[in-house]
Amino acid sequence: MPKPTGHVIPPKRLLRAEEAACMLGLSVTGLYHWTARGLLPRPRKFGRRGRWYAADLERFLQQLPVKPPRKAKGTPKGAPQPAGLRLAREGQGGKTR
């Protein structure tokens, strides 16, 4: 799978499945699965071919929630954790990992 390049894509640009998958960090199969499940915007049809507008995919990426980083495996007990994890676990009570 190609890696995202970080280049700016014009918003009106129509992307093939391979380009859209690369932009999102997915495989082409994953792109179609996410689209079928309604997680991604549907492609625009041009004849038999589907194309995604770069602007639609950019909007999708901007709406994704940001998850706090996870504690790395093998981190010693008592090592500092990212603040987001401490806050998420404070109100849960009981043991933490």
C-alpha atoms as a printed R data frame, in Angstrom:
   type eleno elety resid chain resno       x      y       z
1  ATOM     1    CA   MET     A     1   0.000  0.000   0.000
2  ATOM     2    CA   PRO     A     2   1.432  3.414  -0.932
3  ATOM     3    CA   LYS     A     3   2.182  5.801   1.900
4  ATOM     4    CA   PRO     A     4   0.527  9.236   2.101
5  ATOM     5    CA   THR     A     5   2.838 11.846   0.621
6  ATOM     6    CA   GLY     A     6   1.542 14.963   2.381
7  ATOM     7    CA   HIS     A     7   1.188 16.873  -0.909
8  ATOM     8    CA   VAL     A     8  -1.658 19.345  -1.195
9  ATOM     9    CA   ILE     A     9  -4.369 18.085  -3.551
10 ATOM    10    CA   PRO     A    10  -6.645 20.636  -5.258
11 ATOM    11    CA   PRO     A    11 -10.146 20.341  -3.684
12 ATOM    12    CA   LYS     A    12 -11.960 19.954  -7.029
13 ATOM    13    CA   ARG     A    13  -9.638 17.111  -8.032
14 ATOM    14    CA   LEU     A    14 -11.317 13.763  -8.642
15 ATOM    15    CA   LEU     A    15  -9.415 10.863  -7.108
16 ATOM    16    CA   ARG     A    16  -9.321  7.249  -8.262
17 ATOM    17    CA   ALA     A    17  -9.774  4.546  -5.628
18 ATOM    18    CA   GLU     A    18  -6.002  4.042  -5.313
19 ATOM    19    CA   GLU     A    19  -5.404  7.763  -4.753
20 ATOM    20    CA   ALA     A    20  -8.288  8.109  -2.282
21 ATOM    21    CA   ALA     A    21  -7.096  5.067  -0.317
22 ATOM    22    CA   CYS     A    22  -3.557  6.466  -0.184
23 ATOM    23    CA   MET     A    23  -4.855  9.836   1.035
24 ATOM    24    CA   LEU     A    24  -6.747  8.113   3.875
25 ATOM    25    CA   GLY     A    25  -4.049  5.577   4.729
26 ATOM    26    CA   LEU     A    26  -6.286  2.642   3.734
27 ATOM    27    CA   SER     A    27  -6.028 -0.200   1.282
28 ATOM    28    CA   VAL     A    28  -8.326 -0.018  -1.745
29 ATOM    29    CA   THR     A    29 -10.368 -2.881  -0.258
30 ATOM    30    CA   GLY     A    30 -10.625 -0.964   3.018
31 ATOM    31    CA   LEU     A    31 -11.756  2.126   1.125
32 ATOM    32    CA   TYR     A    32 -14.617  0.162  -0.469
33 ATOM    33    CA   HIS     A    33 -15.549 -1.484   2.848
34 ATOM    34    CA   TRP     A    34 -15.677  1.868   4.658
35 ATOM    35    CA   THR     A    35 -17.740  3.335   1.820
36 ATOM    36    CA   ALA     A    36 -20.193  0.403   1.869
37 ATOM    37    CA   ARG     A    37 -20.610  0.784   5.656
38 ATOM    38    CA   GLY     A    38 -21.381  4.488   5.249
39 ATOM    39    CA   LEU     A    39 -18.249  5.682   7.031
40 ATOM    40    CA   LEU     A    40 -16.880  7.486   3.961
41 ATOM    41    CA   PRO     A    41 -18.612  9.733   1.450
42 ATOM    42    CA   ARG     A    42 -19.854  7.818  -1.569
43 ATOM    43    CA   PRO     A    43 -17.932  8.257  -4.805
44 ATOM    44    CA   ARG     A    44 -19.374 10.275  -7.681
45 ATOM    45    CA   LYS     A    45 -20.202  8.100 -10.677
46 ATOM    46    CA   PHE     A    46 -18.825  8.926 -14.117
47 ATOM    47    CA   GLY     A    47 -20.085  6.163 -16.345
48 ATOM    48    CA   ARG     A    48 -19.085  2.943 -14.593
49 ATOM    49    CA   ARG     A    49 -16.246  4.493 -12.661
50 ATOM    50    CA   GLY     A    50 -16.461  6.019  -9.196
51 ATOM    51    CA   ARG     A    51 -14.326  8.990  -8.220
52 ATOM    52    CA   TRP     A    52 -14.005 10.821  -4.921
53 ATOM    53    CA   TYR     A    53 -13.645 14.591  -4.649
54 ATOM    54    CA   ALA     A    54 -10.533 15.447  -2.664
55 ATOM    55    CA   ALA     A    55 -12.536 18.087  -0.755
56 ATOM    56    CA   ASP     A    56 -15.070 15.460   0.420
57 ATOM    57    CA   LEU     A    57 -12.279 13.281   1.801
58 ATOM    58    CA   GLU     A    58 -10.552 16.268   3.436
59 ATOM    59    CA   ARG     A    59 -13.831 17.145   5.195
60 ATOM    60    CA   PHE     A    60 -14.124 13.532   6.372
61 ATOM    61    CA   LEU     A    61 -10.585 13.605   7.799
62 ATOM    62    CA   GLN     A    62 -11.213 16.891   9.623
63 ATOM    63    CA   GLN     A    63 -14.351 15.493  11.296
64 ATOM    64    CA   LEU     A    64 -12.570 12.466  12.770
65 ATOM    65    CA   PRO     A    65 -12.236 12.556  16.556
66 ATOM    66    CA   VAL     A    66  -8.698 12.593  17.892
67 ATOM    67    CA   LYS     A    67  -7.988  9.681  20.230
68 ATOM    68    CA   PRO     A    68  -5.485 10.084  23.065
69 ATOM    69    CA   PRO     A    69  -2.306  8.048  22.697
70 ATOM    70    CA   ARG     A    70  -2.294  4.574  24.255
71 ATOM    71    CA   LYS     A    71   0.137  3.483  26.938
72 ATOM    72    CA   ALA     A    72   2.970  1.550  25.362
73 ATOM    73    CA   LYS     A    73   3.352 -2.113  26.267
74 ATOM    74    CA   GLY     A    74   6.142 -2.783  28.676
75 ATOM    75    CA   THR     A    75   5.964  0.664  30.287
76 ATOM    76    CA   PRO     A    76   7.083  0.328  33.922
77 ATOM    77    CA   LYS     A    77   4.468  0.722  36.635
78 ATOM    78    CA   GLY     A    78   4.318  4.297  37.869
79 ATOM    79    CA   ALA     A    79   5.690  5.712  34.607
80 ATOM    80    CA   PRO     A    80   3.879  8.883  33.546
81 ATOM    81    CA   GLN     A    81   0.948  8.372  31.188
82 ATOM    82    CA   PRO     A    82  -0.393 10.879  28.682
83 ATOM    83    CA   ALA     A    83  -2.896 13.217  30.369
84 ATOM    84    CA   GLY     A    84  -5.764 12.058  28.138
85 ATOM    85    CA   LEU     A    85  -5.531  8.516  29.471
86 ATOM    86    CA   ARG     A    86  -5.466  9.589  33.110
87 ATOM    87    CA   LEU     A    87  -8.548 11.748  32.627
88 ATOM    88    CA   ALA     A    88 -10.439  9.021  30.798
89 ATOM    89    CA   ARG     A    89  -9.771  6.532  33.593
90 ATOM    90    CA   GLU     A    90 -10.286  8.785  36.621
91 ATOM    91    CA   GLY     A    91 -14.040  8.350  36.882
92 ATOM    92    CA   GLN     A    92 -14.090  4.635  36.067
93 ATOM    93    CA   GLY     A    93 -12.835  3.380  39.433
94 ATOM    94    CA   GLY     A    94 -11.309 -0.060  39.853
95 ATOM    95    CA   LYS     A    95  -7.997 -1.186  38.487
96 ATOM    96    CA   THR     A    96  -6.202  0.470  35.587
97 ATOM    97    CA   ARG     A    97  -3.959 -1.384  33.229
